[in-house]
Amino acid sequence: MNRPTDRYRELAARYGTPLYVYDLDLVDEGHRALAGAVPEGVELYYAFKANPHPGVARALREDGERPCRAEISSPGELDSALAAGYTAAECLYTGPGKTASELEYAIGRGVRIFSVESYTDLQHVGAAALRLGAVARCLLRVNSAGAKAATTGIRMMGKPSQFGIDSETLPELMPLLTSVPGTEVVGAHFFTMSNAVDEAGLVGEFERTVVSAVQLAEEVGLPLELLDIGGGFSSPYAVPGERAEYPKLASELERILDLHLPEWRSGTPQLAVESGRYLVGGSGFLVSGVVNVKDSRGNRFVILDAGINTLGGLSGLGRLLPAAVQLDGEEPEQRASLVGPLCTPGDSLGRDVQLPELAPGDVVVVPNVGAYGVSASLLGFLSRPAPVEVLVRGGEVVSATRLELVRTEATGAAEVAAR
Ligand SMILES: Cc1ncc(COP(=O)(O)O)c(C=O)c1O
């Protein structure tokens, strides 16, 4: 591994550890990579769940030639998007469990495009829109039947799921779906997989999505004003490495779209893709201090001040973290378990990790954690403070902030409804 560069050491000395550093120049790099991987004219949506930090999100809207729009899933993500300069009209609100209060919050702030995951979800959106005298433009999220298993990545559709409307039910449901007061169904949303390393697999996935959308448009009248074909763009997570490259994807997608949706270049339908990790994963580094090094029955444990409360990696979902630390060119001198400070054996960031010789007071850097870092962590667990998040641009610190969980007096359901 490498020892952290002086830059990280300086930041650690200045702000303390654990510390996240997001490099906005690298956010721009991810943005350019995605823009280069999909044809011009296809809208790019930034999935705020990857990293809702407004400074990161702002860079994706304001910098570069193809400003991102916002894919959001909660009032908090909406607040972040608005704080980052996105207009409500640029937001697509998604999620399988949208509550009445959050829908009213979103519609009240001007959000009009919603992805709906079921007939009842659509009714909930419609009811909230009616209460506010609005009409919500809805995309039907489709869970395609028989979607072929992709070779790599995390498959999210084609099986029983809380996400999307089972495509085989659409013929029967369509008349109901298109007559919900307060809503207008304007398109479709597919998000079939995440993290597809293999370009051919990703192309195949998009082709199946487009074919399926066109078939449903022809056979059951699925409206296609806006067609969000999802994502799946891959980037390493918490281990060294580069984001996947998709050199043929743009031309392959153009071929697929020209074939199946010949009017797409003039915006019929308007096409969109979504990404979180590909845009921002590579921009983030977790700088963590070594608190202790301990040997136990022939195994070494390097105990950091960052655990799954700081880099959770969706650990609540039972996904094992394969975290490693950045080596920066140095030869590894030992293998050890990289663990956090929490009182649970689950607080493990990586087993059998290659490390340099480390002692208390040293600092290590985990790369590629710009996505699914702080906000995907067990922030409240064991009541430790959240890490500082530092934004840098051109090597200079632009901002340093820290999320804080604060216990306040609960005033009841009305408070929730107001929010
Ligand atoms: C609907 C939707 N959009 C976008 C994303 C972002 O995925 P990724 O960060 O892999 O691009 C997800 C992730 O689960 C998702 O469910």
The ligand as a Gaussian input file, in Angstrom:
#p B3LYP/6-31G(d) Opt

LIG

0 1
 C      -33.247000       3.660000      -9.348000
 C      -31.779000       3.800000      -9.149000
 N      -31.104000       4.747000      -9.837000
 C      -29.784000       4.918000      -9.693000
 C      -29.047000       4.136000      -8.831000
 C      -27.577000       4.382000      -8.711000
 O      -26.818000       3.259000      -8.947000
 P      -25.246000       3.369000      -9.227000
 O      -24.656000       4.113000      -8.106000
 O      -24.808000       1.962000      -9.295000
 O      -25.076000       4.120000     -10.518000
 C      -29.693000       3.130000      -8.094000
 C      -28.932000       2.274000      -7.175000
 O      -29.376000       1.338000      -6.588000
 C      -31.097000       2.953000      -8.250000
 O      -31.755000       2.027000      -7.553000

